[in-house]
Amino acid sequence: MEAWIYWLIIILILSFVEIITINLVTIWFVASAAIALVVSLFTESFYIQFLVFGITGLLIMVLTRPILKKLLKKDDTKTNLDRVVGMTGICTEEISNKNDVGEVKVDGKRWSAISSTKIEKGDEVIITKIDGVKLIVKKGE
């Protein structure tokens, strides 16, 4: 069998793997195998063909992967929990220290909250992060 047939088989196998994974795993090597197929029409040296396959595959991957990841990036929609981070709220139950759980009202909802500093009822708070089901807050400025 001629070398171009082997490269065609490799292209088909790698294409099948890419279709199954859908994660841009082998697409670069499908392209480099196509280039190696063309090279196999001009030279019978397997080493040259394989070198072209390997170098072009890696080169294509390094040059195009960051661009494709940006183009294919999905919009990160914040969930109910994520979107409260950075918001301001009102302390509805005093928070005395990190071990004492208080309550804050943020975005119309009441949440359990902890803080490293004492926060009085009625003080404005800023949500810094979420720990389990509790908000970690700091006193508003």
C-alpha positions in Angstrom: 0.0 0.0 0.0 1.1 3.5 -0.7 1.9 6.0 2.1 -0.9 8.4 1.3 -3.4 5.7 2.1 -2.0 5.4 5.6 -2.2 9.1 6.1 -5.8 9.0 4.8 -6.6 6.3 7.4 -4.9 8.4 10.1 -7.0 11.4 9.1 -10.2 9.4 9.3 -9.3 7.9 12.7 -8.3 11.3 14.1 -11.5 12.9 12.7 -13.6 10.2 14.3 -11.9 10.8 17.7 -12.5 14.6 17.3 -16.2 14.0 16.6 -16.5 11.8 19.6 -14.7 14.2 22.1 -15.9 17.6 20.8 -13.1 19.2 22.7 -10.6 20.2 20.0 -8.3 17.4 21.0 -7.1 16.1 17.6 -8.3 18.7 15.1 -4.7 20.1 14.7 -3.3 16.6 13.9 -6.0 16.0 11.4 -4.8 19.1 9.5 -1.1 18.0 9.9 -1.9 14.5 8.7 -3.5 16.1 5.6 -0.3 18.1 5.1 1.8 14.9 5.6 -0.5 13.2 3.0 0.4 15.8 0.5 4.1 15.5 1.4 3.8 11.7 0.9 3.0 12.3 -2.8 6.4 14.0 -3.3 8.7 11.9 -1.1 8.6 8.3 0.0 10.7 8.9 3.2 8.5 8.0 6.2 10.8 10.0 8.5 10.2 13.2 6.5 6.5 12.6 6.4 6.3 11.9 10.1 8.5 14.9 10.9 6.1 17.1 8.8 3.2 15.6 10.6 4.6 16.2 14.1 6.0 19.7 13.6 3.0 21.1 11.7 0.6 19.5 14.2 2.3 21.1 17.2 2.8 24.4 15.3 -0.8 24.6 14.3 -1.9 23.8 17.8 0.3 26.4 19.4 -0.7 29.1 17.0 -4.5 28.5 16.7 -5.6 27.0 20.1 -5.7 30.3 22.0 -7.7 32.0 19.2 -10.2 29.1 19.0 -10.6 29.0 22.7 -11.6 32.7 22.7 -14.0 32.2 19.8 -15.6 29.2 21.3 -15.8 30.5 24.8 -19.3 30.3 26.2 -20.7 33.2 28.1 -20.4 32.6 31.8 -23.8 33.4 33.2 -23.7 34.0 36.9 -26.0 31.9 39.0 -28.1 33.2 41.8 -25.2 32.6 44.2 -22.4 34.0 42.1 -24.1 37.3 41.2 -24.4 38.5 44.8 -20.6 38.6 45.2 -19.6 42.3 45.0 -23.1 43.5 45.8 -24.0 45.6 48.8 -26.6 44.7 51.3 -27.9 45.6 54.8 -27.1 43.7 58.0 -30.5 42.5 59.4 -28.9 40.6 62.4 -25.7 41.5 64.1 -22.6 39.7 63.1 -20.1 39.8 66.1 -17.2 37.7 64.7 -16.2 35.0 62.3 -17.8 32.2 64.4 -21.1 34.1 65.0 -23.5 33.8 62.1 -25.6 36.9 61.4 -28.0 37.8 58.6 -27.9 40.2 55.7 -30.4 41.2 53.1 -29.0 41.3 49.6 -31.0 41.6 46.3 -34.2 41.3 48.2 -33.2 38.0 49.9 -32.0 37.1 53.4 -28.7 35.3 53.7 -26.7 33.9 56.6 -23.5 35.8 56.8 -20.1 35.8 58.6 -17.5 38.5 59.0 -14.1 38.9 60.6 -15.2 42.2 62.1 -18.3 43.2 64.1 -21.1 44.5 62.0 -24.2 46.1 63.6 -27.8 45.6 62.5 -28.6 48.2 59.9 -25.0 48.6 58.7 -24.2 48.4 55.0 -22.1 45.4 54.0 -20.3 44.3 50.9 -20.3 40.6 49.9 -16.7 39.5 49.3 -17.3 35.7 48.7 -19.5 32.7 49.4 -18.5 29.9 51.8 -21.0 27.0 51.4 -24.4 28.6 52.1 -23.0 31.6 54.0 -21.9 35.0 52.6 -18.6 36.4 53.8 -19.1 40.1 54.2 -17.2 43.2 55.2 -18.5 46.5 56.5 -19.4 48.8 53.7 -17.5 52.0 53.1 
